[in-house]
Amino acid sequence: MMFSTNTALSLLPFLSLLSPIFAAPAPTATKNSPPTLVKRYNADDATDPAKVKEWMGDNIDPDNFVFYSDSSVGAPMAKAFCDANDEEGYKYFWYIFDDQFSQDFGGADPNADTEIAKACSQAMGEYAQGDTRVFNHAGASSTSFWLTIELPALQSNGDVTAIFTMKDSTTDPDDHDSDLKNDAANCDCNEDSCTATSAPCCANGSCTGKREAVRSLETVFKRALAGAGNLMV
């Protein structure tokens, strides 16, 4: 088919509208791009830490996680801290596993289901990175999620650089007592067995190593005293 000059000229405005479409480059995915396919979860998936962690990978920044022990003691302090440092992106359990989480997991509610809460705690400890913080570590019971789930997960998480124990009610990120990830001093190294709060240190060898060092010094001191006694007339 052949077009007359007049016909071709009449098509120019239409072709000019199409040219940007063909000339524009194809969009490329970036780190912050929304997922191409929306993942579907159900309430049972919320009891699987791997599924919860997968969801976190699509929705939650892993930096600046804040943990706590005891919902009536540590939780209010963690919430107040996060609210005061909102611009820095600090977040605690209930700011992560919120209404959006429940909606994406078919109505799953960590507050109403212990197994879901455990899975969320495990995923939170495994997914965190960088410096983390905890409120009311000293007041944690031996059966708390903090000591039995979250802290062990953080201890074995190579992406976590610190676990700071925060002073009560502080809102200053630098106002902490110790670092459970790196301070061997957190272990009760003069005891033959670890206490509940020192168990993570014992697990990574810090406490055991320090205890052996103390015993070695005691042995050297005793031998020195014995040698001095033999020199006495």
The 8 nearest C-alpha neighbors of each residue, nearest first, counted from 0:
[[1, 2, 3, 6, 7, 4, 5, 10],
 [2, 0, 3, 4, 6, 7, 5, 8],
 [3, 1, 6, 7, 4, 0, 5, 8],
 [2, 4, 6, 5, 7, 1, 8, 9],
 [3, 5, 7, 6, 8, 2, 9, 1],
 [4, 6, 8, 3, 7, 9, 2, 10],
 [7, 5, 9, 3, 8, 4, 2, 10],
 [8, 6, 4, 10, 9, 5, 2, 3],
 [7, 9, 5, 11, 10, 6, 4, 12],
 [8, 10, 6, 7, 11, 5, 12, 13],
 [11, 9, 7, 8, 13, 12, 14, 6],
 [10, 12, 14, 8, 13, 9, 15, 7],
 [13, 11, 15, 14, 10, 16, 9, 8],
 [14, 12, 16, 10, 15, 11, 17, 9],
 [15, 13, 11, 17, 16, 12, 10, 18],
 [14, 16, 12, 18, 13, 17, 11, 19],
 [17, 15, 14, 13, 18, 12, 19, 20],
 [18, 16, 14, 20, 15, 19, 21, 13],
 [17, 19, 21, 15, 20, 16, 22, 14],
 [20, 18, 22, 21, 17, 23, 16, 15],
 [19, 21, 18, 17, 22, 23, 16, 24],
 [22, 20, 18, 19, 23, 17, 24, 25],
 [21, 23, 19, 20, 18, 24, 17, 25],
 [22, 24, 20, 21, 19, 25, 18, 26],
 [25, 23, 26, 22, 21, 20, 27, 19],
 [24, 26, 27, 23, 22, 21, 20, 28],
 [27, 25, 24, 28, 23, 29, 32, 20],
 [28, 26, 25, 29, 24, 32, 30, 31],
 [27, 29, 32, 26, 30, 31, 33, 34],
 [28, 30, 32, 31, 27, 33, 26, 34],
 [31, 29, 32, 28, 33, 34, 57, 27],
 [32, 30, 29, 33, 28, 34, 57, 58],
 [31, 33, 29, 30, 28, 34, 35, 27],
 [34, 32, 35, 31, 57, 30, 28, 36],
 [35, 33, 36, 37, 32, 57, 38, 31],
 [36, 34, 33, 37, 32, 28, 38, 57],
 [35, 37, 34, 38, 33, 39, 57, 32],
 [36, 38, 34, 39, 35, 33, 40, 103],
 [39, 37, 36, 40, 34, 54, 103, 35],
 [38, 40, 37, 41, 103, 104, 105, 36],
 [41, 39, 104, 44, 103, 38, 105, 42],
 [40, 42, 104, 105, 44, 43, 39, 45],
 [41, 43, 107, 105, 104, 45, 44, 106],
 [44, 42, 45, 41, 46, 47, 107, 104],
 [45, 43, 46, 47, 41, 42, 40, 50],
 [44, 46, 43, 42, 47, 115, 51, 104],
 [45, 47, 115, 118, 44, 114, 43, 48],
 [46, 48, 50, 44, 49, 45, 118, 51],
 [49, 47, 118, 51, 122, 50, 52, 121],
 [50, 48, 52, 47, 51, 53, 122, 118],
 [51, 49, 53, 52, 47, 48, 44, 54],
 [50, 52, 48, 54, 53, 49, 45, 122],
 [51, 53, 55, 49, 122, 54, 50, 48],
 [54, 52, 50, 56, 51, 55, 49, 57],
 [55, 53, 51, 56, 57, 52, 50, 58],
 [54, 56, 59, 52, 58, 57, 53, 51],
 [55, 57, 53, 54, 58, 59, 52, 60],
 [58, 56, 54, 55, 59, 53, 34, 33],
 [57, 59, 55, 56, 54, 60, 53, 95],
 [60, 58, 55, 56, 61, 57, 95, 54],
 [59, 61, 62, 58, 56, 55, 63, 88],
 [62, 60, 127, 128, 59, 126, 63, 64],
 [61, 63, 128, 60, 64, 129, 127, 130],
 [64, 62, 89, 131, 130, 88, 65, 90],
 [63, 65, 131, 90, 62, 91, 89, 127],
 [64, 66, 91, 132, 133, 90, 131, 63],
 [67, 65, 133, 91, 132, 134, 64, 77],
 [68, 66, 134, 73, 133, 74, 135, 77],
 [67, 69, 73, 139, 135, 145, 136, 70],
 [70, 68, 73, 72, 71, 74, 67, 139],
 [69, 71, 74, 72, 73, 68, 75, 67],
 [70, 72, 69, 74, 73, 75, 68, 76],
 [73, 71, 69, 70, 74, 75, 76, 135],
 [72, 74, 67, 135, 68, 134, 76, 69],
 [73, 75, 70, 77, 76, 67, 72, 78],
 [76, 74, 78, 77, 73, 79, 72, 71],
 [75, 77, 79, 168, 73, 74, 78, 80],
 [78, 76, 74, 80, 75, 79, 73, 81],
 [77, 79, 75, 81, 80, 76, 74, 82],
 [80, 78, 82, 76, 81, 77, 75, 83],
 [79, 81, 170, 77, 83, 78, 82, 76],
 [82, 80, 84, 89, 78, 83, 79, 90],
 [83, 81, 79, 85, 84, 80, 78, 89],
 [82, 84, 80, 81, 85, 79, 170, 86],
 [85, 83, 81, 82, 87, 86, 89, 80],
 [84, 86, 82, 88, 87, 81, 83, 89],
 [87, 85, 88, 84, 89, 83, 82, 81],
 [88, 86, 85, 84, 89, 63, 81, 83],
 [87, 89, 85, 86, 90, 63, 84, 62],
 [90, 88, 63, 81, 87, 85, 64, 84],
 [91, 89, 64, 81, 94, 65, 88, 63],
 [90, 92, 65, 94, 93, 64, 66, 95],
 [93, 91, 95, 94, 96, 66, 90, 65],
 [94, 92, 96, 95, 97, 91, 90, 78],
 [93, 95, 91, 92, 97, 90, 96, 78],
 [96, 94, 93, 92, 97, 91, 90, 59],
 [97, 95, 93, 100, 94, 92, 98, 101],
 [96, 98, 100, 99, 95, 93, 94, 101],
 [97, 99, 101, 100, 102, 96, 103, 108],
 [100, 98, 102, 101, 97, 103, 96, 104],
 [101, 99, 103, 96, 97, 98, 102, 104],
 [102, 100, 106, 107, 98, 104, 99, 103],
 [101, 103, 99, 106, 100, 104, 105, 98],
 [104, 102, 100, 101, 105, 99, 40, 39],
 [105, 103, 41, 40, 42, 101, 102, 107],
 [104, 106, 41, 42, 102, 107, 103, 101],
 [105, 107, 101, 102, 104, 108, 42, 103],
 [108, 106, 101, 42, 104, 105, 45, 109],
 [107, 109, 110, 111, 101, 112, 106, 115],
 [110, 108, 116, 115, 112, 111, 113, 107],
 [109, 111, 108, 112, 116, 113, 115, 107],
 [110, 112, 108, 109, 113, 116, 115, 107],
 [113, 111, 109, 115, 114, 110, 108, 116],
 [114, 112, 116, 115, 117, 109, 111, 110],
 [115, 113, 117, 116, 112, 46, 118, 109],
 [114, 116, 46, 109, 118, 112, 117, 113],
 [115, 117, 109, 113, 119, 114, 118, 120],
 [118, 116, 114, 120, 115, 119, 113, 121],
 [119, 117, 48, 115, 121, 46, 120, 116],
 [118, 120, 116, 122, 117, 121, 123, 115],
 [119, 121, 123, 117, 118, 122, 149, 116],
 [122, 120, 118, 124, 123, 119, 149, 148],
 [121, 123, 48, 52, 125, 119, 124, 120],
 [122, 124, 120, 126, 121, 125, 119, 127],
 [125, 123, 152, 149, 153, 121, 122, 127],
 [124, 126, 122, 123, 152, 127, 156, 121],
 [125, 127, 123, 124, 122, 61, 52, 128],
 [128, 126, 61, 124, 125, 123, 62, 64],
 [127, 129, 159, 158, 62, 61, 126, 130],
 [128, 130, 159, 160, 62, 158, 131, 161],
 [131, 129, 161, 160, 159, 162, 63, 128],
 [132, 130, 162, 64, 63, 161, 65, 163],
 [131, 133, 163, 65, 162, 66, 164, 165],
 [134, 132, 66, 67, 164, 65, 165, 163],
 [133, 135, 67, 73, 165, 136, 164, 77],
 [136, 134, 73, 138, 137, 68, 67, 139],
 [135, 137, 139, 138, 134, 68, 133, 164],
 [138, 136, 135, 139, 196, 164, 134, 140],
 [139, 137, 135, 136, 140, 68, 69, 73],
 [138, 140, 136, 68, 137, 143, 135, 141],
 [139, 141, 143, 142, 138, 146, 68, 69],
 [140, 142, 143, 195, 146, 139, 147, 196],
 [143, 141, 140, 147, 144, 146, 139, 145],
 [144, 142, 145, 140, 146, 141, 147, 139],
 [145, 143, 148, 147, 146, 149, 142, 120],
 [144, 146, 149, 143, 150, 68, 148, 147],
 [147, 145, 150, 143, 144, 148, 149, 141],
 [146, 148, 144, 145, 143, 142, 149, 151],
 [149, 147, 144, 145, 151, 121, 150, 146],
 [148, 150, 145, 124, 152, 151, 120, 121],
 [149, 151, 153, 152, 146, 145, 148, 154],
 [152, 150, 154, 153, 149, 148, 199, 155],
 [153, 151, 124, 149, 155, 150, 154, 125],
 [152, 154, 156, 124, 150, 151, 155, 149],
 [155, 153, 151, 152, 156, 150, 180, 199],
 [154, 156, 152, 153, 157, 151, 125, 203],
 [157, 155, 153, 158, 154, 159, 125, 152],
 [156, 158, 159, 155, 160, 154, 153, 128],
 [157, 159, 128, 156, 129, 160, 127, 126],
 [160, 158, 128, 129, 157, 156, 161, 130],
 [159, 161, 129, 130, 158, 180, 128, 162],
 [160, 162, 130, 180, 159, 131, 178, 163],
 [163, 161, 131, 178, 179, 180, 132, 130],
 [162, 164, 178, 132, 177, 165, 175, 161],
 [165, 163, 133, 175, 177, 176, 132, 134],
 [164, 166, 175, 134, 133, 163, 176, 174],
 [167, 165, 175, 169, 174, 168, 176, 164],
 [166, 168, 169, 165, 134, 135, 76, 73],
 [169, 167, 76, 166, 170, 80, 79, 77],
 [168, 170, 171, 167, 166, 174, 80, 165],
 [169, 171, 80, 83, 172, 168, 79, 84],
 [170, 172, 174, 173, 169, 80, 84, 175],
 [173, 171, 174, 170, 175, 169, 165, 80],
 [172, 174, 171, 175, 165, 170, 163, 176],
 [175, 173, 171, 172, 166, 165, 169, 176],
 [174, 176, 165, 166, 164, 173, 177, 163],
 [177, 175, 164, 165, 166, 174, 163, 178],
 [176, 178, 164, 163, 175, 179, 182, 185],
 [177, 179, 163, 162, 180, 182, 181, 161],
 [180, 178, 162, 181, 182, 163, 177, 185],
 [181, 179, 161, 162, 178, 154, 182, 160],
 [180, 182, 179, 178, 183, 161, 162, 160],
 [183, 181, 184, 178, 179, 185, 180, 177],
 [182, 184, 205, 185, 186, 206, 181, 200],
 [183, 185, 182, 186, 187, 206, 188, 209],
 [186, 184, 183, 182, 197, 179, 187, 200],
 [187, 185, 197, 184, 206, 188, 183, 200],
 [186, 188, 189, 190, 197, 193, 185, 194],
 [187, 189, 210, 186, 190, 206, 209, 207],
 [188, 190, 187, 210, 191, 213, 186, 192],
 [189, 191, 188, 192, 187, 193, 210, 194],
 [190, 192, 189, 193, 188, 210, 187, 207],
 [193, 191, 190, 194, 187, 188, 189, 198],
 [194, 192, 198, 197, 187, 195, 201, 190],
 [193, 195, 197, 196, 198, 192, 187, 186],
 [196, 194, 198, 197, 141, 193, 146, 199],
 [195, 197, 194, 198, 199, 146, 137, 186],
 [198, 196, 186, 194, 200, 195, 199, 193],
 [197, 199, 201, 195, 200, 193, 196, 194],
 [200, 198, 202, 201, 197, 151, 203, 154],
 [201, 199, 202, 203, 198, 197, 205, 206],
 [200, 202, 206, 198, 204, 199, 203, 207],
 [201, 203, 199, 200, 204, 198, 205, 206],
 [202, 204, 200, 201, 205, 199, 154, 206],
 [203, 205, 201, 207, 202, 206, 208, 200],
 [206, 204, 183, 208, 200, 207, 203, 201],
 [205, 207, 201, 209, 186, 208, 200, 204],
 [206, 208, 210, 204, 209, 205, 201, 211],
 [209, 207, 211, 205, 206, 210, 204, 212],
 [208, 210, 212, 206, 211, 207, 213, 205],
 [211, 209, 188, 213, 207, 212, 208, 206],
 [212, 210, 214, 208, 213, 209, 215, 207],
 [211, 213, 209, 215, 210, 214, 208, 216],
 [214, 212, 210, 216, 211, 215, 209, 217],
 [213, 215, 217, 211, 212, 216, 218, 210],
 [216, 214, 212, 218, 217, 213, 211, 219],
 [215, 217, 219, 213, 218, 214, 220, 212],
 [216, 218, 214, 220, 215, 219, 221, 213],
 [217, 219, 215, 221, 216, 220, 222, 214],
 [220, 218, 216, 222, 217, 221, 223, 215],
 [221, 219, 223, 217, 218, 222, 216, 224],
 [220, 222, 224, 218, 223, 219, 217, 225],
 [221, 223, 225, 219, 224, 220, 226, 218],
 [224, 222, 220, 226, 221, 225, 219, 227],
 [225, 223, 227, 221, 226, 222, 228, 220],
 [224, 226, 222, 228, 223, 227, 221, 229],
 [227, 225, 223, 229, 228, 224, 222, 230],
 [226, 228, 224, 230, 225, 229, 223, 231],
 [227, 229, 225, 231, 226, 230, 224, 223],
 [228, 230, 226, 227, 231, 225, 232, 224],
 [231, 229, 227, 228, 232, 226, 225, 224],
 [230, 232, 228, 229, 227, 226, 225, 224],
 [231, 230, 229, 228, 227, 226, 225, 224]]
